[in-house]
Amino acid sequence: MAKSENFKRVIVSLVGVPLILIASYLGGYYFFSIVAIISLFSFYEFGRLVKNKGANANLFLGGLIIFVLLLNQYLHFTDLELIIVLSSLLLLTVELFRNKGSAIYNLGSTFLGIFYIGIFAASLIGLREFHFLSVESNVDGAYLIISILASIWIGDSAAYYGGITLGRHKLFPRVSPQKSWEGAIFGFIFAITTMILAKIIILNFLSWNTAIALGFIVGIFGQIGDLIESLIKRDAGVKDSSAIIPGHGGIFDRFDSLLYTAPLIFLYLSFFER
């Protein structure tokens, strides 16, 4: 059974990873589409998780608002504040007529999903379209996204195999009993190392301080993002957010670290790299 699951994981990775990397490189509507798919499926899976706790998130309106947030990040057709205010008014008003259990649970889960997934995912588009003052090429955002993905994926793999090989001390047993401090340290080191290599190979437009700082963000907060999603799943009483990706679980499972690190990297670059 374990071999079968590993085989599925490898096959899915061989197909999925190149598609994501190609979309990241091409940018534009290709990357927007990938982020939209990740976001909307993650929100749907999040809605299924909170349903186990008696909450009925407004999946239709929540998904629509997330799509508008992503589109606005790409096209910049209005202010973010206006979208948030109008969306909040709409969700509150619609909930008045839904009559689906606890209004507090429903609204709380819908708003959390929009902010946690929608706004965080919009940061990914912001990173792909990020304009560095010192460069002119449009592929710089592509190289940045690809480097972040590589850092997360390599860090995750290092944490997994490092934990299996040397794991002795539990990292956060209440949330994720299998994770160890040893694995977390492996993940942290490899995330930084990957970003340093990326700086040498393709991120020459970033300073060394920035490249290392991004490695720190991925190495620390990527793992925190994974723990937060594990916390939500444990509270909901499920192992995976869904089974949509053979051998990998759900979309939310696969991109929790990316969603959590994207806004932090965007904020760092906005303050220190412009």
DRENNUKE-477355 format. One line per 3 residues: number of its first residue (from 1); for each residue x, y, z of C-alpha. Coordinates in Angstrom, 2 decimals. Example, Ala and Ser with C-alpha at 12.3 -4.5 7.8 and 13.67 -1.06 7.14 Angstrom:
2
1	12.30,-4.50,7.80; 13.67,-1.06,7.14
END
This chain:
274
1	0.00,0.00,0.00; 2.82,2.39,0.91; 4.59,1.62,-2.37
4	1.38,2.25,-4.28; 0.92,5.64,-2.58; 4.53,6.61,-3.25
7	4.09,5.65,-6.90; 1.01,7.86,-7.16; 2.87,10.74,-5.52
10	5.73,10.47,-8.00; 3.45,10.29,-11.06; 1.38,13.28,-9.94
13	4.53,15.25,-9.20; 6.01,14.45,-12.62; 2.88,15.87,-14.25
16	1.89,18.64,-11.85; 5.23,20.24,-11.03; 6.19,21.03,-14.67
19	2.74,22.51,-15.32; 3.03,24.83,-12.33; 6.58,25.84,-13.24
22	5.62,26.53,-16.87; 2.64,28.64,-15.78; 4.89,30.50,-13.34
25	7.37,31.23,-16.10; 4.77,32.33,-18.65; 2.91,34.50,-16.15
28	-0.13,36.47,-17.27; -3.38,34.57,-17.46; -1.53,31.24,-17.26
31	-0.25,31.98,-13.77; -3.48,33.72,-12.81; -5.41,30.57,-13.79
34	-3.15,28.31,-11.72; -3.48,30.54,-8.65; -7.25,30.79,-9.14
37	-7.57,27.00,-9.34; -5.43,26.53,-6.22; -7.39,29.19,-4.33
40	-10.90,28.12,-5.26; -10.27,24.43,-4.65; -8.55,25.24,-1.35
43	-11.51,27.36,-0.28; -13.92,24.59,-1.22; -11.88,22.08,0.80
46	-11.73,24.55,3.68; -15.53,24.81,3.53; -15.78,21.03,3.81
49	-13.46,21.03,6.83; -15.42,23.65,8.77; -18.67,21.81,7.97
52	-17.41,19.07,10.29; -17.57,21.68,13.08; -21.14,22.70,12.25
55	-20.29,25.73,10.10; -21.81,26.30,6.68; -19.44,28.65,4.90
58	-20.93,30.51,1.96; -18.93,28.70,-0.72; -20.46,30.46,-3.70
61	-20.09,34.05,-2.49; -16.80,33.32,-0.75; -15.40,31.78,-3.93
64	-16.66,34.69,-6.00; -15.05,37.22,-3.65; -11.75,35.31,-3.74
67	-11.83,35.35,-7.54; -12.47,39.11,-7.53; -9.57,39.62,-5.10
70	-7.24,37.68,-7.39; -8.47,39.47,-10.50; -8.03,42.84,-8.83
73	-4.48,41.96,-7.82; -3.76,41.18,-11.45; -5.67,43.98,-13.20
76	-5.77,46.63,-10.42; -9.24,47.88,-11.32; -10.20,49.17,-7.85
79	-9.01,49.58,-4.26; -8.70,46.52,-2.03; -10.55,48.36,0.75
82	-13.60,48.83,-1.49; -13.75,45.10,-2.29; -13.45,44.17,1.38
85	-16.16,46.62,2.50; -18.65,45.70,-0.24; -17.96,41.98,0.17
88	-18.47,42.19,3.92; -21.78,44.01,3.50; -22.93,41.45,0.94
91	-21.96,38.42,3.04; -23.63,39.81,6.16; -26.82,40.65,4.28
94	-27.03,37.30,2.50; -26.48,35.42,5.76; -29.62,37.08,7.09
97	-31.66,34.99,4.61; -29.63,31.74,4.47; -31.04,30.05,7.59
100	-28.31,27.37,7.65; -27.45,26.81,11.27; -25.26,29.20,13.27
103	-24.85,32.56,11.58; -21.76,33.25,13.71; -20.09,30.00,12.63
106	-21.09,30.54,9.00; -19.87,34.11,8.78; -16.72,33.42,10.79
109	-15.69,30.51,8.60; -16.48,32.37,5.37; -14.51,35.46,6.37
112	-11.61,33.34,7.61; -11.49,31.41,4.35; -11.53,34.61,2.28
115	-8.75,36.24,4.27; -6.65,33.13,4.83; -6.88,31.79,1.30
118	-8.04,34.66,-0.92; -5.87,37.53,0.26; -2.86,35.29,0.86
121	-3.20,33.81,-2.64; -3.49,37.30,-4.14; 0.00,37.91,-2.76
124	1.26,35.20,-5.13; 0.04,37.18,-8.11; 1.60,40.27,-6.58
127	4.93,38.44,-6.34; 4.76,37.25,-9.95; 4.02,40.79,-11.11
130	6.46,42.40,-8.67; 8.52,45.18,-10.27; 12.08,45.45,-9.09
133	13.60,48.89,-9.60; 16.97,47.48,-10.61; 15.73,45.20,-13.39
136	13.74,45.49,-16.59; 12.96,41.91,-17.58; 9.48,40.50,-16.99
139	10.89,37.07,-16.11; 12.27,38.25,-12.77; 8.91,37.64,-11.07
142	8.84,34.21,-12.71; 12.27,33.34,-11.34; 11.19,34.56,-7.92
145	8.07,32.34,-7.87; 10.01,29.33,-9.17; 12.67,29.85,-6.50
148	10.07,30.11,-3.74; 8.37,26.93,-4.95; 11.71,25.11,-5.12
151	12.63,26.28,-1.63; 9.29,25.09,-0.21; 9.29,21.74,-2.00
154	12.93,20.92,-1.24; 12.52,22.10,2.35; 9.39,19.93,2.76
157	11.18,16.88,1.37; 14.21,17.47,3.58; 11.98,17.85,6.64
160	10.14,14.63,5.78; 13.17,12.46,5.14; 15.23,14.10,7.87
163	12.43,13.44,10.33; 12.09,9.80,9.26; 15.84,9.23,9.55
166	16.78,11.24,12.63; 13.52,12.37,14.22; 13.55,11.87,17.99
169	12.00,14.97,19.53; 8.39,15.86,18.72; 7.91,19.33,17.27
172	4.21,19.94,17.96; 2.54,16.65,18.99; -0.83,18.26,19.76
175	-1.15,19.34,16.14; 1.08,17.00,14.11; 2.40,14.00,16.06
178	4.71,12.82,13.25; 6.73,16.02,12.88; 10.02,16.33,14.75
181	12.45,19.11,15.61; 15.13,17.28,13.69; 12.98,17.23,10.56
184	12.10,20.91,11.02; 15.78,21.83,11.25; 16.52,19.86,8.07
187	13.69,21.67,6.30; 14.92,25.05,7.53; 18.50,24.45,6.39
190	17.52,23.15,2.96; 15.03,25.98,2.39; 17.76,28.57,2.99
193	20.30,26.60,0.95; 17.89,26.40,-1.98; 17.32,30.14,-1.92
196	21.07,30.78,-1.77; 21.57,28.57,-4.83; 18.69,30.34,-6.55
199	20.40,33.68,-5.84; 23.56,32.39,-7.53; 21.75,30.89,-10.53
202	18.71,33.06,-11.35; 18.02,35.63,-8.60; 20.99,37.88,-9.30
205	18.68,40.91,-9.10; 18.20,40.30,-5.36; 20.72,41.30,-2.70
208	22.32,38.55,-0.62; 20.51,39.83,2.47; 17.17,39.56,0.71
211	17.84,36.09,-0.71; 18.82,34.77,2.72; 15.87,36.54,4.35
214	13.48,34.86,1.89; 15.07,31.52,2.75; 14.44,32.23,6.43
217	10.81,33.13,5.73; 10.23,29.92,3.77; 12.19,27.76,6.21
220	10.32,29.01,9.28; 6.92,30.25,8.18; 6.43,27.60,5.50
223	6.50,25.00,8.26; 4.26,27.13,10.47; 1.77,27.34,7.60
226	1.79,23.57,7.35; 1.17,23.27,11.10; -1.71,25.74,10.95
229	-3.43,23.73,8.23; -2.79,20.57,10.29; -4.42,22.33,13.26
232	-7.54,23.02,11.20; -7.68,19.45,9.89; -7.18,17.98,13.36
235	-9.96,20.17,14.72; -12.19,18.98,11.87; -11.22,15.36,12.54
238	-9.80,14.55,9.11; -6.39,13.47,7.80; -6.46,15.26,4.43
241	-8.44,18.24,3.19; -9.63,15.99,0.31; -8.43,13.14,-1.91
244	-8.44,15.10,-5.16; -4.69,14.62,-5.80; -3.79,10.90,-5.83
247	-1.16,10.18,-3.22; -1.02,13.81,-2.05; -4.39,14.55,-0.46
250	-6.04,17.88,-1.21; -5.08,21.11,-2.91; -5.14,22.87,0.46
253	-2.74,20.23,1.80; -0.22,20.76,-0.98; -0.18,24.56,-0.99
256	-0.63,25.49,2.68; 3.03,26.52,3.06; 2.96,28.57,-0.15
259	-0.22,30.39,0.88; 1.23,31.26,4.28; 4.64,32.45,3.09
262	3.46,34.45,0.04; 2.12,37.51,1.93; 5.17,37.60,4.20
265	7.55,37.56,1.24; 5.45,40.17,-0.55; 5.55,42.45,2.49
268	9.29,41.97,2.89; 9.99,42.83,-0.73; 7.62,45.79,-0.65
271	9.44,47.34,2.31; 13.04,46.34,1.66; 13.52,45.69,-2.06
274	11.86,48.61,-3.83
END
